[in-house]
């Protein structure tokens, strides 16, 4: 089963958080922050949203930074995804 977003929505898969610090200290799961970097899995077609033309500039395969508490979390076939509006994406990681 696949997820195909509509309008200006983007499907993201969160990148796992680092389990060790740069100095080699192993972090407990409870002390790790929610990851903010995600990989783009699927992109909607864009179109006219609320009377405004929305052009999709986010592409599949890119890594992006999103806010900590945005989007809708979805579980599908054992994997967790987040569905956000393109406007909720803060930056592209290059």
BELZIVEN-V907354 format. One record per residue. N is the residue number from 1. SS is DSSP state (a for helix, b for strand, c for the rest). PSI is psi in radians with two decimals (* if undefined). D_LAST is the distance of its C-alpha to the last C-alpha in Angstrom with 2 decimals. Layout:
# BELZIVEN-V907354
n={N:N}
ss={SS:SS}
psi={PSI:PSI}
d_last={D_LAST:D_LAST}
This chain:
# BELZIVEN-V907354
n={1:2:3:4:5:6:7:8:9:10:11:12:13:14:15:16:17:18:19:20:21:22:23:24:25:26:27:28:29:30:31:32:33:34:35:36:37:38:39:40:41:42:43:44:45:46:47:48:49:50:51:52:53:54:55:56:57:58:59:60:61:62:63:64:65:66:67:68:69:70:71:72:73:74:75:76:77:78:79:80:81:82:83:84:85:86:87:88:89:90:91:92:93:94}
ss={c:c:c:c:c:c:c:c:b:b:b:b:b:b:c:c:c:c:c:b:c:c:c:c:c:b:c:c:a:a:a:c:c:c:c:c:b:b:b:b:b:b:b:c:c:c:b:b:b:c:c:b:b:b:c:c:c:c:c:c:c:c:b:b:b:b:c:c:c:c:c:b:b:b:b:b:c:c:b:b:b:b:b:b:b:a:a:a:b:b:b:b:b:c}
psi={2.47:2.82:2.20:1.87:2.71:2.83:-2.22:0.52:2.66:2.34:2.22:2.60:2.11:2.45:2.37:2.47:2.65:2.41:-0.19:2.66:3.04:-0.49:0.00:0.12:2.26:2.24:2.45:2.65:-0.64:-0.44:-0.13:2.44:2.75:2.31:2.58:-0.17:2.33:2.75:2.36:2.14:-0.73:2.64:2.35:2.99:-0.20:-2.54:-2.80:2.02:2.08:0.68:-0.02:2.42:2.17:2.08:2.28:2.05:-0.18:2.39:2.67:2.48:-0.29:2.70:2.36:2.85:2.28:2.82:2.76:-0.56:0.72:2.80:3.13:2.18:2.37:2.38:2.28:2.15:0.69:-0.06:2.59:2.32:2.87:2.36:2.12:2.84:2.64:-0.61:-0.34:-0.15:2.19:-0.63:2.80:2.30:2.17:*}
d_last={29.45:26.23:24.91:24.64:23.60:25.65:25.19:22.00:21.20:18.14:18.65:16.28:16.79:16.16:14.62:17.53:17.96:18.59:22.34:22.77:21.95:20.74:24.48:25.31:26.99:27.00:26.50:28.83:27.46:29.09:27.36:23.78:21.96:20.61:16.93:14.68:11.55:12.33:11.70:13.02:16.32:18.13:18.17:21.48:22.97:23.01:26.30:28.71:28.20:30.93:31.93:28.53:26.57:23.10:20.65:17.84:14.47:12.56:12.58:13.52:11.29:8.10:7.37:8.67:10.81:14.47:17.70:19.86:22.74:21.62:22.35:24.88:24.75:26.08:27.24:27.73:29.03:28.29:24.58:23.36:21.24:20.61:21.27:20.02:20.36:17.43:18.53:18.00:14.20:13.21:9.51:6.36:3.81:0.00}
